[in-house]
Structure formats: structure tokens, C-alpha cells
């Protein structure tokens, strides 16, 4: 039997989680989540009402304000999204032997080998998943079923909102033929515009062309595009794979030139990143600083630690020299800082504690776990380093 994969996509996830946490938002049709109206951050999600005005995820808030001036703009908390995502994942794991979350709001399920349970179609189990997520988590999902990840993802996109689309093996070309090329993975707005100037707007056009003919138009991109147009895609899901990175960043409402304020924000992000690492039982060997000047010049600097860690102090001690060097350039250019961010990469699963760990580090680890327990009970802002006291919330 061919692989049978399912893509589950939470509809307007960030919007709906904010509505759950803030009942006053439930009656607001035009809702944009990601930052306040005057902020310089980007849209995380928009309600379906706001999407009719052209508001999309990743768009600058200022652009969203211009497109939909009557919308309500709201900034949610990462902890809300994390908790809701975990709840949904727990539900999905009851239905499939392998579940791989590809983001907070989407995941793949592998039903290969379950033919005796579902001999004909996965539609019944998809309906059960949709209804269970709604009943237990209060969130809507769209579900796509396909013989590979690409087709399953495109099927869930076609099913939105709260729909189910199944594309069985052998149906791929017919399903894809009705899609515009811009819907295909790897084709962003710029590539779509370039293809349109060559007369290529829809997938069926690529399906009908010979690869050599397509190569004369677009070069080396011809073969992968041709394969995708005919429904080729990856089929392997690796469960239990650690996340690629854990990160935090913010865009300031006004440009910042004070290094102390930036260093305080850096410390705050380190505490959030390290807490998430511990919570997900991960450790990082590489940390990266991201600093964007007010003229949009973006600088990234990374450091690789001798040993993987999940402790705040280790990460901050590695990041601080990177920040001092990067900010020296900011001063030399006489610029302000528009954005600062921290990411932890090169992740591995946390190992058992070292029995011969130095007493000072053992105490630091115990303190970190105690702080995590307080935050779990009272919220992320309940306890933190003295250096972030009085920090204004962005």
C-alpha cells in the first residue's frame, strides 16, 4: 500500500487562542494578532474577516492597518500558543502512530500500515480528529490527506476553513492541475511573478510541458518544478525529532540607542529561550544574536559552546560579547536598533544529569528548575533575573 499521510492545520490559530484567553475578543470580526496598532512588528495571524481585506501573516502591522483600519490589533503571549499546541498534539497522538508537529499550528500524521483499521479512506478518522480537537481544545482544524507531505499540505490549504480534502494515490495530478503555481511549495511571490511573465500561471501548464521545454524557460529549476507539478513529494516522517531552533525576537516601537535597554531585552529573551529548552528537554550548543539597524541593515553573530546547555547563564555569557561587538558597529554607523533577537540552535535531547557536575552548576540547575515551576504556576513574568525588573512590555 502507498503511504497515507495527513496534514492537520489549525485555522487562524493565533487569533482563536487569543479569543479563548480574552473573551472580549470573541465578538470582534476584524481581529489582527501580532502587535498593537502602533507597533512595528508583523502579523502573526488575522481573522477570516480581516483576511478579506488582504491582511496576511508576515505582513508588517503598519501595512495591515492601512488595509484594514477598522481592525482590532492585539498582542498575545507565546505561552498561550505553546500550551494550546501541546494540547492539540496530545489529541493527535491518540489517532496516529506517528505525529510530527511542523509548527505550533500544524502537524503531519502518518497512517501508513493502518490499512486494516482504515481499509478504504481516512475521511472517517479525519472527521473524528476535527470534531475531537473542537470539543476538547475549542479550536477548528482543516485536514488534508495525501500520499505525500506536499499533497497533504496542499489538500489542507484547499480545505480551509474547517474542511477535509482527501487526495488518494493516483489522484495527485488531477488535484494539482486546478491549482495556481503560486500555491506550490518553493514558489514565492517573486518567483510567481517571474513565471507569469513567461506565461506560466497554473500547475496544469507545467504538467503539459516537456521538461526540456520548461528548462529552456526557467533553467535548473525545471526538474524540481516538473516533479512537484506531477505530485512527487516526501513521504517519510521522523517522529521524536527535536526542534531545529528555539528563538525570541522583538521589533521596537521606536528605535533604541541605549545599550543597557538592549542588553536587558537580551537577558529577557535568554531566560525565555532557556526555559523553553528545559521544558522541551532540549539543550543547545549554538546561540545566535540578531540585530537590525534602523536602516534595515541586519547583523547576525553566532557562538558555539564547548558543551550543549539549557542554562540561562551559559547562554547569556556566550551572547553578551556578541552583542557588545555588534552594538559597537551600531554606534560607529550612528544608527538606532529596530529589532533584537536570540536563537538557540544545534539542538540535542537533554541527557541525564552529570553525577560529577560541579556543586555550583548543580545548584544553578536546581535554581533553574525551581524558577520554572514558579513560572509554570504563575506565568512567565512571575520570576526572572533582577536585570529585567522594570522592563517595559513591548
C-alpha positions in Angstrom: 0.0 0.0 0.0 1.2 3.6 -0.7 2.0 5.9 2.2 -1.1 7.7 3.6 -0.3 11.0 5.3 -2.5 13.6 6.9 -1.8 17.3 7.4 -3.7 19.0 10.2 -3.7 22.8 10.1 -5.3 24.8 12.9 -7.5 27.6 11.4 -6.5 31.1 12.4 -4.6 29.5 15.4 -3.1 32.6 17.0 -6.4 34.6 16.6 -8.5 31.8 18.1 -6.1 31.2 21.0 -6.2 34.9 21.9 -10.0 34.8 21.7 -10.0 31.9 24.2 -7.8 33.8 26.6 -9.7 37.1 26.1 -13.4 36.6 25.8 -13.9 40.3 24.9 -12.3 39.5 21.5 -14.8 36.8 20.6 -17.3 39.1 19.1 -14.7 41.1 17.1 -14.8 40.0 13.4 -11.8 42.1 12.3 -9.0 40.9 14.5 -5.3 41.0 13.8 -2.8 39.3 16.2 0.9 40.1 16.4 1.2 43.6 17.9 -0.6 46.8 18.8 -1.7 49.1 16.1 1.3 51.5 16.6 3.9 48.7 16.8 6.4 47.9 14.1 6.1 44.1 14.4 4.5 41.8 11.9 1.1 40.0 11.7 1.1 36.5 13.3 -2.5 35.8 12.2 -5.6 37.5 11.0 -9.3 36.6 11.4 -11.0 35.5 8.3 -12.9 38.8 8.3 -9.6 40.7 8.2 -8.2 38.4 5.5 -10.9 39.6 3.1 -9.1 43.0 3.2 -5.8 41.4 2.2 -4.2 41.1 5.7 -1.8 38.1 5.8 0.6 36.5 8.2 4.1 38.0 8.0 2.8 41.4 6.8 4.1 44.5 8.7 1.5 45.7 11.2 1.6 49.2 9.6 0.5 47.6 6.2 -2.3 45.7 7.9 -3.5 49.0 9.5 -3.6 50.6 6.1 -5.5 47.7 4.5 -8.0 47.2 7.4 -8.1 50.4 9.5 -11.2 49.2 11.4 -9.5 46.1 12.7 -8.6 45.5 16.4 -4.9 44.8 16.9 -3.8 42.6 19.7 -0.5 41.1 21.0 -0.8 37.6 22.5 1.6 35.6 24.7 3.8 32.8 23.5 2.9 30.7 26.5 -0.8 30.7 25.4 0.2 29.3 21.9 2.6 26.8 23.3 0.0 25.3 25.7 -2.7 25.2 23.1 -0.4 23.5 20.6 0.6 20.9 23.2 -3.0 20.1 23.9 -3.7 19.6 20.2 -0.7 17.4 19.8 -1.8 15.2 22.7 -5.1 14.7 20.8 -3.5 13.9 17.5 -1.2 11.3 19.2 -4.3 9.3 20.1 -5.2 8.8 16.5 -1.9 8.0 14.7 1.2 6.1 15.5 3.5 8.9 14.2 2.8 12.6 14.8 5.3 15.3 13.8 4.5 18.9 14.5 5.9 21.2 11.9 4.9 24.3 13.8 2.7 25.4 16.7 -0.3 25.4 14.4 0.2 22.4 12.1 1.4 18.8 12.1 1.7 15.7 10.0 0.3 12.3 10.9 1.5 9.0 9.3 -1.2 6.4 8.8 0.9 4.0 6.8 0.4 0.5 8.0 -3.1 1.2 9.3 -4.9 -0.3 6.3 -6.7 -2.9 8.4 -8.2 -0.2 10.6 -9.0 2.2 7.7 -9.1 0.0 4.6 -10.7 2.4 2.1 -10.4 6.0 3.2 -9.1 8.2 6.0 -12.1 10.5 5.9 -13.8 9.0 9.0 -10.7 9.4 11.1 -10.2 12.9 9.8 -13.7 13.8 10.8 -13.1 12.3 14.3 -9.9 14.4 14.7 -11.6 17.6 13.6 -14.5 17.0 16.0 -12.3 16.0 18.9 -10.0 19.0 18.6 -13.0 21.2 18.5 -14.6 19.5 21.5 -11.6 19.3 23.7 -9.4 22.2 22.7 -12.0 24.6 21.3 -10.1 25.1 18.1 -11.0 24.4 14.4 -8.8 22.5 12.1 -8.6 21.8 8.4 -7.4 18.4 7.3 -5.6 17.3 4.1 -5.0 13.6 3.2 -2.5 12.6 0.6 0.2 10.1 -0.5 3.0 12.5 0.4 3.6 15.6 2.6 3.3 18.1 -0.2 0.0 16.9 -1.4 -1.4 16.5 2.1 -0.4 20.1 2.9 -1.9 21.5 -0.3 -5.1 19.5 0.4 -5.4 21.1 3.9 -4.9 24.5 2.3 -7.7 23.7 -0.1 -10.0 22.6 2.7 -9.8 25.8 4.8 -11.6 26.7 6.9 -12.7 23.6 8.9 -12.9 21.3 5.9 -11.4 18.0 4.9 -9.9 17.1 1.5 -8.6 13.6 0.6 -6.3 13.1 -2.4 -5.8 9.3 -2.9 -2.8 7.8 -4.7 -3.3 8.2 -8.4 -5.4 11.4 -8.0 -2.4 13.8 -7.5 -2.2 15.2 -11.0 -5.9 15.9 -11.3 -5.9 17.7 -7.9 -2.8 19.7 -8.6 -4.0 20.7 -12.1 -6.6 23.0 -10.7 -4.1 25.0 -8.5 -2.2 28.2 -9.4 1.6 27.8 -9.4 1.8 30.3 -6.6 0.2 27.7 -4.3 3.1 25.2 -4.8 5.9 25.0 -2.2 9.0 26.9 -3.1 7.2 29.4 -5.3 7.0 32.7 -3.5 5.5 36.0 -4.8 8.6 37.0 -6.8 9.0 33.6 -8.5 5.3 33.5 -9.3 5.5 36.9 -10.9 8.6 35.8 -12.9 6.8 32.6 -14.1 3.7 34.7 -15.0 5.8 36.9 -17.3 6.7 33.6 -19.1 3.0 32.7 -19.5 3.0 30.2 -16.7 0.2 30.8 -14.1 -1.2 27.4 -13.4 0.1 23.9 -12.5 -1.6 22.2 -15.5 0.6 24.3 -17.8 3.7 22.8 -16.3 2.2 19.3 -16.4 1.7 19.6 -20.1 5.2 20.8 -20.9 8.2 18.6 -21.6 11.0 19.0 -19.1 13.4 20.2 -21.8 11.0 22.8 -23.0 10.5 24.0 -19.4 14.2 24.1 -18.8 14.7 26.5 -21.7 12.4 28.9 -19.9 13.5 28.6 -16.3 16.8 26.7 -16.3 17.8 24.4 -13.4 14.5 24.9 -11.6 12.7 23.0 -14.3 13.2 19.5 -13.0 12.1 20.0 -9.3 9.1 22.1 -10.5 8.1 19.4 -13.0 8.2 16.7 -10.4 6.2 18.7 -7.9 3.6 19.5 -10.6 3.1 15.8 -11.1 2.6 15.1 -7.4 6.0 14.0 -6.2 6.8 14.7 -2.6 8.5 13.3 0.5 6.8 10.5 2.4 9.0 10.0 5.5 8.0 11.4 8.9 10.6 11.1 11.6 8.8 11.2 15.0 10.7 12.4 18.1 13.0 14.7 16.1 14.0 17.7 18.2 13.1 21.2 17.1 15.6 23.0 14.8 15.7 26.1 16.9 14.2 28.0 19.8 14.1 31.7 19.4 12.7 35.0 20.6 12.8 38.5 18.9 11.0 41.8 19.0 10.7 44.9 16.9 10.8 48.0 19.0 8.1 50.7 18.7 10.8 53.3 18.4 14.5 52.8 17.5 16.7 52.1 20.5 20.1 53.6 21.1 20.6 52.7 24.7 22.8 49.6 25.1 21.6 49.0 28.6 18.0 48.7 27.4 19.0 46.4 24.6 21.1 44.2 27.0 18.1 44.0 29.3 16.0 42.8 26.4 18.7 40.3 25.5 18.7 38.9 29.1 14.9 38.6 29.0 15.0 36.6 25.8 17.7 34.3 27.1 15.5 33.5 30.1 12.6 32.7 27.8 14.7 30.6 25.4 16.5 28.6 28.1 13.2 28.0 29.9 11.7 26.6 26.7 14.7 24.4 26.2 14.3 22.9 29.6 10.6 22.5 29.2 11.1 20.6 25.9 14.1 18.6 27.3 16.5 20.1 24.8 20.0 21.5 25.0 21.7 24.0 22.6 25.3 24.2 21.5 25.0 27.3 19.3 23.5 30.7 20.2 22.8 33.5 17.7 22.3 37.2 18.1 20.2 39.1 15.6 20.4 42.9 15.5 18.6 45.0 12.9 19.6 48.7 12.5 17.1 51.4 11.8 18.0 51.4 8.1 17.2 47.6 8.0 20.8 46.5 7.9 20.7 43.2 9.7 23.6 41.6 11.6 23.7 38.1 12.9 26.5 36.7 15.1 26.8 33.2 16.4 28.9 31.4 19.1 29.2 27.6 19.6 29.6 26.4 23.1 32.0 23.7 24.2 29.1 21.7 25.6 25.4 21.8 25.0 23.4 23.6 27.7 19.9 24.7 28.8 21.1 27.2 31.5 20.4 30.9 31.3 23.9 31.9 32.5 25.7 29.8 29.9 23.7 31.3 27.0 23.9 34.9 28.2 27.7 34.7 28.8 28.1 33.4 25.2 25.8 36.1 23.8 26.9 39.2 25.6 30.3 39.5 23.8 28.5 39.1 20.5 26.1 41.9 21.5 28.9 44.3 22.6 30.7 43.8 19.3 27.5 44.2 17.2 26.5 47.3 19.1 29.9 48.9 18.6 29.1 48.8 14.9 25.7 50.4 15.6 27.5 53.3 17.3 30.1 53.6 14.5 27.3 53.9 12.0 25.3 56.3 14.2 22.2 54.2 13.9 19.4 53.0 16.2 18.3 49.4 16.7 15.0 48.4 15.3 15.0 44.7 16.2 16.8 42.4 18.5 16.5 38.6 18.7 18.1 35.5 20.2 18.0 31.9 18.9 19.4 28.6 20.2 20.3 26.1 17.6 22.4 22.9 17.1 19.9 21.2 19.5 20.1 17.8 21.1 18.0 15.9 23.5 18.8 16.6 27.2 20.8 13.8 28.8 20.8 12.6 32.4 22.4 14.9 34.9 26.2 14.5 35.4 26.8 12.8 38.7 30.2 14.6 38.9 28.9 18.0 38.0 30.5 20.9 39.9 28.4 21.8 43.0 28.0 25.4 41.8 26.5 24.2 38.5 24.3 21.7 40.3 22.9 24.5 42.5 22.3 26.6 39.4 20.4 23.8 37.7 18.3 23.3 40.8 17.5 27.0 40.9 16.5 27.0 37.3 14.1 24.1 37.9 12.6 25.9 40.9 12.1 29.1 38.8 10.5 27.0 36.0 8.0 25.6 38.5 7.0 29.1 39.7 6.6 30.3 36.1 4.5 27.2 35.2 2.1 28.0 38.1 2.0 31.9 37.9 3.1 32.8 34.4 6.3 33.7 32.6 6.6 37.1 34.2 6.3 35.8 37.8 10.0 35.4 38.3 13.2 36.3 36.5 16.7 37.8 36.8 16.9 41.1 38.7 18.3 42.6 35.5 14.9 42.6 33.8 12.9 44.2 36.6 11.1 47.2 35.4 11.4 46.3 31.8 8.6 47.8 29.8 6.5 45.3 28.0 6.5 45.7 24.2 
